[in-house]
Amino acid sequence: MQSSPLDKAILGGFFIIVGLVMTILHRQVQEFHEDVFPWFLRRFLPHGVLLTRIIILFGVLSVLGGIALLLVFIVQQENDPLL
C-alpha cells in the first residue's frame, strides 16, 4: 500500500503539534500520567525527574520526526509538482 505525499505532510504536522504539546506542557502530561495509572502500576514506571526528561525527549523526537516528514513532502513536491 502506497501513501500519498499529502498523508506524510498531515502526519508530520500531527507529530509536530503533539511534540510541542508534550514539550511545553510536560508538567501537565506528568500529572495526567500520575492520575491515570493506579498506584501499584506506578511503582514500576518512571517518575519524578526521569519521567520529565523522558516526556521532553519524546516530545523533541516527535517534533524532529514531524519535520523530517514535512521535508520528505517538500522534496517530493519539487520532484513531481503534479502531486
VMD Tcl script that draws the C-alpha trace (Angstrom):
set ca {
  {0.00 0.00 0.00}
  {1.37 3.36 -1.03}
  {0.84 6.54 0.92}
  {0.40 9.85 -0.79}
  {2.75 12.74 -0.06}
  {-0.14 14.69 1.42}
  {-0.59 11.93 4.03}
  {3.05 12.41 5.03}
  {2.54 16.16 5.38}
  {-0.53 15.70 7.56}
  {1.23 13.10 9.71}
  {4.27 15.37 10.00}
  {2.11 18.26 11.16}
  {0.44 16.00 13.71}
  {3.81 14.86 15.09}
  {4.99 18.46 15.36}
  {1.86 19.53 17.25}
  {1.98 16.54 19.62}
  {5.71 17.05 20.23}
  {5.26 20.73 21.01}
  {2.40 20.00 23.40}
  {4.45 17.32 25.17}
  {7.50 19.57 25.42}
  {5.73 22.75 26.50}
  {3.15 21.13 28.79}
  {5.36 18.41 30.27}
  {4.14 19.06 33.82}
  {0.51 18.53 32.81}
  {1.47 15.36 30.93}
  {3.25 14.12 34.05}
  {0.20 14.87 36.22}
  {-2.04 13.06 33.72}
  {0.35 10.09 33.85}
  {0.11 10.01 37.64}
  {-3.69 10.30 37.62}
  {-4.36 7.59 35.03}
  {-2.28 4.71 36.38}
  {-3.12 3.11 39.73}
  {-0.51 3.17 42.49}
  {0.56 -0.46 42.06}
  {1.46 0.13 38.39}
  {3.18 3.46 39.06}
  {5.74 1.70 41.26}
  {7.31 0.12 38.18}
  {7.04 3.14 35.89}
  {9.49 6.05 35.87}
  {8.55 9.05 37.97}
  {9.97 12.39 39.07}
  {12.82 13.93 37.13}
  {13.30 10.82 34.99}
  {9.69 10.93 33.80}
  {10.00 14.64 33.00}
  {13.14 14.02 30.94}
  {11.50 11.12 29.10}
  {8.44 13.23 28.26}
  {10.61 16.08 26.94}
  {12.83 13.66 24.99}
  {9.86 12.02 23.27}
  {8.39 15.46 22.56}
  {11.59 16.63 20.88}
  {11.91 13.39 18.92}
  {8.31 13.77 17.78}
  {8.99 17.31 16.55}
  {12.11 16.14 14.69}
  {10.20 13.25 13.11}
  {7.44 15.65 12.03}
  {9.98 18.00 10.47}
  {11.55 15.05 8.62}
  {8.16 14.03 7.22}
  {7.45 17.59 6.10}
  {10.85 17.75 4.40}
  {10.08 14.49 2.56}
  {6.80 16.04 1.43}
  {8.56 19.19 0.18}
  {11.19 17.20 -1.73}
  {8.52 15.03 -3.35}
  {6.58 18.15 -4.34}
  {9.68 19.62 -6.01}
  {10.33 16.43 -7.95}
  {6.73 15.92 -9.07}
  {4.66 19.13 -8.94}
  {1.51 17.31 -10.13}
  {1.01 15.59 -6.73}
}
mol new
graphics top color blue
foreach p $ca { graphics top sphere $p radius 0.5 }
foreach p [lrange $ca 0 end-1] q [lrange $ca 1 end] { graphics top cylinder $p $q radius 0.2 }
display resetview
